[in-house]
Amino acid sequence: MKCGDVREYVFAFLDSELDAPLSIELQRHLERCPVCAREVEIERTIRKQLETMLEIPDKHPPLDEDSLRPGLTTIRQGPALHRWTFTAISTAVALLIGLAMWLWLTQADGRPTETHFADLVVTDYQHFLDNRQSVQFASEDSAEVSGWLQTKTGLKVTLPHSQSGHCTLVGARECKIARRTVGFVLYKIGDMPASLIVADSRAFDLDHFSQVHHEGRTHWVDRCKGHNVVACERDNLLYAAVSSLPEKELFCLMTATSHESN
């Protein structure tokens, strides 16, 4: 199931109207896609708030027996009920507007607010493999792939030239992570796939990563959902290698370019 399918079925899913196989498939997608899971959780929260605000009590307050004259009960309850309904609807609308503004403000700069960077890149990488997607530009030449990515993403990508029989470049594609355009580069290390995500370093933070030093440079490492993530910063860009391989195998994708000073 793709993200677009989730948006199509989300209302039926929340209303428990999907058949069992489709509901299970959607739930599995939510478990591995934090973006869709967050959207569904927001929709569920909005629904709960609306239900709370618009819930009408089953029982009205007891009336004094002297007031039970023909037509008087309806006259006394009617305006009060209308005023209550108007207030509830107004409050619900204000709540929705406030929630929309909060989402806009927290995502205005594209920086993830709840999901860690490692989770984002691993989810994107796993989605690429699970759906057997292909690269948009196939080449083993790092200069050609760097140039293509610069044109497509606007990022001054410079891929390392340390290609060998053990680590080979397959190609690249343009994609988005947390609404930010990034470059996705596919490698083969031995017989195993590995990706290199290239993004604007200002768009993401590495607060939850651990620092390590390799060949005199500072790198950041993390592990998420059975995958290792190794990252470094070069020329205001963030390079993050992702694979199920051991982290030491991913340092070949962190090789400094020839023009870069340590």
C-alpha positions in Angstrom: 0.0 0.0 0.0 1.3 3.5 -0.9 0.9 6.8 0.9 -1.8 7.9 -1.6 -3.9 4.8 -0.8 -3.7 5.6 2.9 -5.1 9.1 2.3 -7.9 7.5 0.2 -8.9 5.0 2.8 -8.2 7.0 6.0 -11.8 7.9 6.8 -13.1 4.4 6.2 -10.3 3.1 8.3 -11.1 5.4 11.2 -14.8 4.4 10.9 -13.9 0.7 10.9 -15.5 0.3 7.5 -12.6 -1.4 5.8 -12.6 -5.2 5.3 -10.0 -7.1 7.4 -7.3 -7.6 4.8 -7.3 -4.0 3.6 -7.3 -2.7 7.2 -4.4 -4.9 8.1 -2.4 -3.8 5.0 -3.1 -0.1 5.9 -2.0 -0.7 9.5 1.2 -2.3 8.4 1.9 0.7 6.2 1.4 3.0 9.2 3.9 1.0 11.2 6.7 1.7 8.8 5.6 5.2 7.5 5.8 7.8 10.2 4.5 10.5 7.9 1.2 8.7 7.2 1.0 7.5 10.8 1.2 11.2 12.0 -1.5 12.3 9.6 -3.9 9.5 10.7 -3.2 10.3 14.3 -4.0 14.0 13.7 -7.3 13.1 12.0 -8.2 10.8 14.8 -7.5 13.6 17.4 -9.6 16.0 15.4 -12.5 13.6 15.4 -12.3 13.0 19.1 -12.2 16.7 19.8 -15.3 17.3 17.6 -17.2 14.4 19.2 -16.4 15.9 22.6 -17.5 19.4 21.6 -20.7 18.4 19.8 -21.9 15.8 22.2 -25.4 16.7 23.3 -26.4 15.4 26.8 -29.1 12.8 26.7 -30.9 14.3 29.7 -32.0 17.9 30.3 -31.9 19.4 33.8 -35.0 18.7 35.8 -37.7 21.4 35.5 -39.8 22.8 38.3 -43.3 21.4 38.2 -44.8 24.9 38.1 -43.0 25.5 34.8 -44.7 22.6 33.1 -47.3 24.5 31.3 -48.2 23.9 27.7 -45.6 25.2 25.4 -43.4 26.7 28.1 -40.9 23.8 28.2 -40.2 24.1 24.5 -39.9 27.9 24.7 -37.4 27.7 27.6 -35.3 24.9 26.2 -35.2 25.9 22.6 -33.2 29.1 22.7 -30.8 27.7 25.2 -30.2 24.6 23.1 -29.6 26.8 20.0 -27.1 28.9 21.9 -25.3 25.8 23.2 -25.1 24.3 19.6 -23.8 27.6 18.2 -21.1 27.8 20.9 -20.0 24.2 20.4 -19.7 24.6 16.6 -17.8 27.9 17.0 -15.4 26.3 19.4 -14.9 23.3 17.1 -14.1 25.6 14.2 -11.7 27.6 16.3 -10.0 24.3 17.3 -9.6 23.2 13.7 -8.2 26.6 12.7 -5.7 26.5 15.6 -4.6 23.0 14.8 -4.1 23.9 11.1 -2.0 27.0 12.1 0.1 24.8 14.5 0.8 22.3 11.8 1.8 25.1 9.4 4.1 26.8 11.8 5.8 23.6 12.9 6.4 22.4 9.4 7.0 25.8 7.7 10.7 25.3 7.6 10.5 21.6 6.7 12.2 20.5 9.8 10.8 17.3 11.3 9.1 18.0 14.6 8.4 14.5 16.0 10.2 12.0 13.8 14.0 11.6 14.0 16.1 12.0 10.9 17.3 8.4 11.1 13.7 7.2 11.1 12.9 9.4 8.1 15.8 8.2 5.9 15.4 4.5 6.9 11.6 4.7 6.1 12.3 6.2 2.7 15.0 3.6 2.0 12.9 0.7 3.0 9.9 2.1 1.0 12.2 2.2 -2.0 13.3 -1.4 -1.6 9.8 -2.8 -0.7 8.2 -1.2 -3.8 11.1 -2.3 -6.0 11.5 1.3 -7.3 14.2 2.1 -9.8 16.6 5.0 -10.0 15.7 7.9 -12.4 19.3 8.3 -13.6 21.4 5.2 -13.9 25.2 5.6 -14.1 28.4 4.4 -12.4 30.1 7.7 -13.0 30.0 9.8 -9.8 30.6 13.1 -11.7 27.6 12.4 -14.0 25.3 11.5 -11.1 26.5 14.5 -9.1 25.7 16.8 -12.0 22.3 15.3 -12.5 21.4 15.7 -8.9 22.5 19.3 -8.8 20.2 20.0 -11.8 17.2 18.2 -10.3 17.5 19.2 -6.6 19.4 22.5 -6.7 21.9 21.0 -4.2 25.6 21.3 -4.9 26.1 17.5 -4.6 29.6 16.1 -4.9 29.7 12.3 -4.6 32.9 10.6 -3.5 35.2 9.1 -6.2 36.2 6.1 -4.1 34.5 3.6 -6.3 35.9 0.0 -6.3 34.7 -3.4 -7.1 33.4 -3.7 -3.6 31.4 -0.5 -3.6 29.7 0.5 -6.9 27.4 3.3 -7.8 24.1 2.3 -9.4 22.3 5.7 -10.0 20.1 8.3 -8.3 16.7 9.7 -8.0 15.0 12.9 -6.7 12.7 12.5 -3.7 11.2 14.4 -0.8 11.7 13.7 3.0 9.7 15.8 5.4 8.7 18.0 2.5 12.3 18.8 1.6 13.8 17.9 -1.8 16.7 15.5 -1.3 19.0 13.4 -3.5 18.7 9.6 -3.2 21.8 7.8 -4.4 21.8 4.0 -4.7 25.0 1.9 -4.2 25.9 -1.7 -4.1 28.4 -2.7 -1.4 29.3 -6.2 -2.2 25.9 -7.8 -3.0 24.0 -5.5 -0.5 22.1 -2.3 -1.4 22.9 0.9 0.4 21.6 4.5 -0.1 23.1 7.8 0.3 20.7 10.7 1.1 22.0 14.2 0.3 20.1 17.1 1.9 20.4 20.7 3.0 22.1 20.4 6.5 19.9 23.2 7.8 16.7 21.2 7.2 17.5 18.4 9.7 19.3 17.9 12.9 21.3 15.0 14.3 20.6 15.5 18.0 19.8 11.8 18.6 23.0 10.5 16.8 26.2 9.5 18.4 29.5 11.1 17.4 32.4 9.0 16.1 35.7 9.9 14.5 36.9 8.3 11.3 40.0 9.2 9.4 40.2 12.5 11.3 36.6 13.6 10.6 33.6 13.7 12.8 30.7 11.5 11.8 27.3 10.7 13.3 25.9 7.2 13.6 22.6 5.8 14.6 20.6 2.6 14.3 16.9 2.4 13.4 14.6 -0.5 12.4 17.4 -2.9 11.8 19.4 -0.4 9.7 22.5 1.6 10.3 22.8 5.3 9.5 26.2 7.0 9.1 26.2 10.8 8.4 28.6 13.6 7.9 28.4 17.3 6.8 30.3 18.7 3.8 29.9 22.1 2.1 26.6 22.8 4.0 25.1 19.5 2.9 24.2 16.5 4.9 25.3 13.1 3.6 23.6 10.1 5.2 24.3 6.5 4.3 21.7 3.9 5.1 21.9 0.1 4.9 21.5 -3.1 7.0 25.3 -3.5 6.6 27.5 -2.8 9.6 28.3 0.9 10.1 32.0 0.4 9.3 31.0 -0.8 5.8 29.2 2.5 5.1 32.2 4.8 5.7 33.3 4.2 2.1 30.3 6.5 1.2 31.6 9.2 3.5 34.9 9.7 1.7 35.9 13.3 1.4 36.2 14.9 -2.0 39.5 16.0 -3.4 38.9 19.7 -3.0 37.7 19.5 0.6 40.0 20.4 3.5 39.8 18.6 6.8 
